[in-house]
Amino acid sequence: MNRLQDKVAIVAGGGAGIGEAIAKKFAKEGAAVVVAGFPQDPVQAVVDEINAAGGQATAFEGDLSSQAVAEACVQTAVGVFGQLNILVNNAGTFPAVSELDAYPVEAFEYLIKNNIYPTFHMSRAALPELQKTRGNIVTAGSESGQMGQPMNTPYGGTKGFNHAFTKGIAAEQAKHGVRANCVGPGPIDTAWTHKETGPMTAEMEKQTTEGVLMGRRGTTEEVANVYLFLASDEASYVTGAIYFVDGGTTISKSGAGAQVPADLKKEPTGELDIQHNIGRQRPGTPGKCWSYAP
Ligand SMILES: NC(=O)c1ccc[n+]([C@@H]2O[C@H](COP(=O)([O-])OP(=O)(O)OC[C@H]3O[C@@H](n4cnc5c(N)ncnc54)[C@H](O)[C@@H]3O)[C@@H](O)[C@H]2O)c1
């Protein structure tokens, strides 16, 4: 109940989805929270719910991809709560799905603006305050930042940026006592991963969820639990890490092969005279397994 007692946190993108869960989890653990998001996001509603439940929160509305707005957000935390201990870079978007040759250029630019700029500007603006408190940054990566994201290749690229950016901060800022880590969710039960509420097609939704070893989406609270650990003093020896919260997606064998048409699955004949590979016998020759004799 008090793992973040006396800490002040900013949760960027805190008005919806995973961010709402992080803001509420942090508040429950004693943190004072600045819930930050676009003006059209329900940030004030999240703040009201936290305060009504006995927590401490304040709202910040603005486009965090702007340097001036990001700086104002950090100043809100310091002005209202007196310090800043934790920055959560959770703001992000997932605007379109398409194979790359038809991927809308505007969607690519929107991704760069909202998945990379807020992470850069918020981290840059927060560092002087985090250095004072020996604080930390936890940034939203993704399993797709490691494995790539078919049908939204630039999205995976923005998350790969966040992974490397975070490791760079960890290496650079350790001397100031500042830690930096990433959480890499797999498909989480937010608007993005449902064809009814996000840009995913039925086929992509099926492929995405079938790639999860656990066979289901994660909940936003399951992701918030890991943010909490990394942001807390319990993770005092963890920096530069990416914690995947993906139900095993990163290590699973994806179902992409099922989409390959039969003519592309035909194996090449090759030119070598292969004689001793059990899987490559010439028709009519008796099989022999060299490594296992039943
Ligand atoms: N949902 C998933 O399956 C999933 C998987 C992997 C990673 N993630 C990452 O987790 C984070 C949250 O995802 P979510 O599914 O909860 O999304 P969401 O859309 O529910 O919440 C993201 C919030 O960030 C806000 N935001 C985006 N750009 C902003 C900006 N420039 N300024 C201020 N606010 C901004 C959005 O308006 C939104 O309220 C994202 O960074 C995403 O990349 C999500």
The ligand as an ORCA input file, in Angstrom:
! r2SCAN-3c Opt
* xyz 0 1
  N      -2.261     -1.632    -25.833
  C      -1.288     -2.422    -26.170
  O      -1.535     -3.578    -26.545
  C       0.147     -1.958    -26.089
  C       1.155     -2.867    -26.436
  C       2.484     -2.467    -26.373
  C       2.789     -1.177    -25.973
  N       1.793     -0.303    -25.650
  C       2.187      1.047    -25.266
  O       1.545      1.425    -24.061
  C       1.206      2.803    -24.115
  C      -0.268      2.988    -23.796
  O      -1.056      2.263    -24.730
  P      -2.642      2.150    -24.566
  O      -3.073      0.967    -25.296
  O      -3.000      2.312    -23.154
  O      -3.097      3.421    -25.413
  P      -4.265      4.477    -25.140
  O      -4.535      5.131    -26.458
  O      -5.395      3.867    -24.428
  O      -3.564      5.536    -24.165
  C      -2.492      6.345    -24.604
  C      -2.770      7.762    -24.178
  O      -1.665      8.601    -24.572
  C      -2.208      9.821    -25.035
  N      -1.274     10.537    -25.894
  C      -0.754     10.116    -27.078
  N       0.029     11.075    -27.598
  C       0.010     12.115    -26.735
  C       0.607     13.395    -26.730
  N       1.377     13.819    -27.738
  N       0.362     14.230    -25.687
  C      -0.438     13.833    -24.667
  N      -1.049     12.628    -24.616
  C      -0.817     11.786    -25.652
  C      -3.454      9.370    -25.788
  O      -4.343     10.437    -26.054
  C      -4.030      8.314    -24.859
  O      -4.881      8.868    -23.879
  C       1.610      3.307    -25.493
  O       2.849      3.970    -25.435
  C       1.747      2.045    -26.302
  O       2.678      2.155    -27.350
  C       0.497     -0.671    -25.705
*
